[in-house]
Amino acid sequence: MPRTQKHPPANLPRLLRAGEVAKVLRISRALAYKWMKTGVLPALRHARYTRVPEDALERWITQRTSKPAA
């Protein structure tokens, strides 16, 4: 009988649920769902599941972080 993996391979991005995204961004879970559904956040959709790749969320945050004026 083959063994099942408990963790995905290391080269795959971690996929975050709406609650995890909400904690990172310090927003409500409902707003995280809304942003994931409307395309504000980069999300993957499969069947009834929607997830945000962790690396894509990091890039999204970096792109929207204002830099101090010189």
C-alpha positions, 0 to 999 in steps of 0.5 A, a space after each residue: 500500500 503506497 504511503 500518502 504525503 502529509 506535506 506538499 513538495 517543498 518547491 510548491 507554493 503554500 496555498 492560503 485560505 481566506 482566514 489566513 489571508 485575513 490574518 496576514 492583511 489584518 482584514 475581515 475574513 469576509 473582505 478577504 473572500 470578497 477580494 479573492 472572488 473579485 480578483 483584487 487578490 491573486 487567487 486560484 480557484 478549483 471546484 469550490 475552493 479558492 486559495 491564494 498562493 503565499 508567494 503571490 500574496 507577498 508580491 501583492 503586498 510589496 507592489 502596494 507598499 508605499 516607499 518613503 519620499 526622498 
